[in-house]
Amino acid sequence: MREFFINFVSSFLVVLSIILVAYLINEKNAAFDRVERRLAENKKLSAEYRQELDTLHFSMYQTHLSEDF
């Protein structure tokens, strides 16, 4: 009987650890997806900022900004 409980508890802990590992892997993947979305948004906003800055520079000095700005 004692052996049954030891096997039951050890099996329970193994299953619990597998569930925890699967959960943590899923959360890590979700975090990477959020980072990729924010990087894409950052790239888009940076391009918009660059365009607005070039427009302002052109309206002030009648020349465009250099490409390596």
N, C-alpha and C positions, 0 to 999 in steps of 0.2 A: 504494500500500500504506500509506503514511504517513497519507494522508487517511482510509483505512478505520479505522485505530487511533484517530485523533483523533475521528472520528464515534462510534466504539464507546465510547470513554472518556467523551465528553460525554453520550451517551445513557445510559450507566450512571450518571453523576452526576445526571442529571435524574430518572431512575427512583428512585434512592436518595433524593433530596431529596423526591420525592413520597411515598414510603413513610414517611419521617421526619415529614413534615407530617401525614400521616394518623394516625400513631402519637401525635404530640403532641396533636392535636385530640381523639383518643379518650381520652387520659389526662386532659386538661383537663375533658372532660365527665364522666368518672368522679369526678374530684375534686369537681365541683359536686354530683354525686349524693350523695357522702359528706357534704358540708356540709349539704345539704337533709335527709338522714336524721338527722344530729346535731342540727340545729335543731329538727326535729320531736320528737326525744327530749328535748331541753332544755325545750321547751314543755310536754311531758307531765310531766316531773319537776318543773318549776316549779309546775304546777297541783297536783300531789300535795303539794309542800312547802307551798303556800298553804293547802290543805285541812287538812293536819296542824297547821299553825300556828294556823289558826282554831279547830280542835278544842281545842288546848291553851289558847288564850286563853279560849275559852268555859268550859272546865273550871276555869280559875283565877278568872275575873271574871264569869261568867254572862252575858256579852255577846259578840256576834260582832265581829270586826274590821271596820273600815270598808272599803268597796269600793275606795277610792283608796289603800289601803295600799301 
